[in-house]
Amino acid sequence: MSAPESPRSSSDPVRARRAMIALWTKRANRLGYLLFAAAIALFVVAFIVDFNDTMVTFITICMVIGSILLAPAIVLGYAVKAAEKDDVAQGL
């Protein structure tokens, strides 16, 4: 559930775009961390049951896709937060 936008942010195209980027970075963070958790769970299952090529492939795929999602999402998330902080500091 997202917070309601202020009237000022809904009319400003830069803030609207920034809000959209923040939403997508949040989704990418959640999915990326979910894939890392899945990789850990698969590793534990493989460790207990038996390491085979299929499990190693699934673990690797989860780690790679999670990394691809998380790297830009974390950077863009910090950029959005810094831009909002700068706007508040300048009184915009």
Backbone torsions as a table, in degrees:
resi	resn	phi	psi	omega
1	MET	NA	127.3	-176.8
2	SER	-98.3	155.6	178.9
3	ALA	-74.8	147.0	178.1
4	PRO	-66.6	143.4	-179.3
5	GLU	-79.9	148.1	175.2
6	SER	-77.2	156.3	-179.4
7	PRO	-58.9	-32.9	-178.8
8	ARG	-67.0	-40.3	-177.2
9	SER	-74.4	-28.2	-179.1
10	SER	-74.2	-25.4	179.6
11	SER	-90.2	-16.0	-179.4
12	ASP	-90.0	116.4	-177.4
13	PRO	-65.3	-29.7	179.6
14	VAL	-68.3	-44.2	179.1
15	ARG	-69.5	-34.0	176.9
16	ALA	-65.0	-43.3	178.0
17	ARG	-64.8	-40.8	178.8
18	ARG	-63.4	-38.7	177.7
19	ALA	-65.0	-38.6	177.9
20	MET	-65.8	-42.1	178.1
21	ILE	-63.7	-40.7	178.3
22	ALA	-62.0	-39.5	178.7
23	LEU	-64.1	-45.6	-179.1
24	TRP	-69.1	-34.6	177.2
25	THR	-68.2	-36.5	177.2
26	LYS	-63.2	-43.7	178.2
27	ARG	-64.0	-43.4	179.8
28	ALA	-65.1	-37.7	176.2
29	ASN	-61.7	-47.2	-179.2
30	ARG	-61.5	-46.2	-179.2
31	LEU	-67.0	-40.7	179.3
32	GLY	-62.7	-46.0	178.1
33	TYR	-68.3	-32.9	175.7
34	LEU	-63.6	-40.9	178.1
35	LEU	-66.7	-36.4	176.0
36	PHE	-65.9	-40.5	177.2
37	ALA	-64.1	-39.7	177.2
38	ALA	-63.5	-40.0	178.7
39	ALA	-63.0	-40.7	178.5
40	ILE	-65.7	-44.7	179.1
41	ALA	-62.0	-43.3	178.0
42	LEU	-63.6	-37.0	177.9
43	PHE	-63.4	-44.2	179.5
44	VAL	-63.3	-45.1	178.2
45	VAL	-61.5	-44.3	179.7
46	ALA	-64.6	-36.2	179.7
47	PHE	-66.3	-40.8	-178.7
48	ILE	-74.4	-45.6	-174.7
49	VAL	-83.2	-75.5	-178.6
50	ASP	-174.3	130.9	174.9
51	PHE	-76.4	120.3	174.1
52	ASN	-131.3	173.1	-175.8
53	ASP	-62.1	-34.9	-178.8
54	THR	-65.3	-46.2	-179.9
55	MET	-63.9	-42.3	178.8
56	VAL	-62.7	-38.5	178.2
57	THR	-64.5	-45.9	178.9
58	PHE	-63.2	-41.6	178.8
59	ILE	-62.5	-45.3	-179.8
60	THR	-63.9	-43.0	179.1
61	ILE	-62.3	-43.8	178.4
62	CYS	-61.1	-42.6	-179.1
63	MET	-67.6	-41.8	-178.0
64	VAL	-67.4	-49.2	-179.0
65	ILE	-66.4	-38.6	176.2
66	GLY	-60.6	-41.4	178.4
67	SER	-67.0	-40.8	179.1
68	ILE	-62.9	-37.7	178.6
69	LEU	-75.0	-42.7	-172.8
70	LEU	-73.0	-37.9	-175.1
71	ALA	-56.6	-56.7	179.2
72	PRO	-71.8	-30.6	-178.3
73	ALA	-65.7	-39.9	179.0
74	ILE	-66.9	-45.0	-179.7
75	VAL	-63.7	-46.9	179.7
76	LEU	-66.5	-34.2	176.6
77	GLY	-61.7	-44.8	176.9
78	TYR	-66.0	-36.0	179.2
79	ALA	-65.1	-41.8	178.8
80	VAL	-65.0	-44.0	179.2
81	LYS	-63.1	-40.8	179.0
82	ALA	-66.5	-39.4	179.0
83	ALA	-66.2	-41.2	177.6
84	GLU	-64.8	-41.6	178.7
85	LYS	-63.0	-40.2	178.8
86	ASP	-66.5	-40.0	177.7
87	ASP	-62.9	-41.6	179.0
88	VAL	-65.8	-40.7	-179.8
89	ALA	-65.0	-33.1	179.1
90	GLN	-86.8	-5.4	178.5
91	GLY	77.9	25.9	-179.7
92	LEU	-87.1	NA	NA
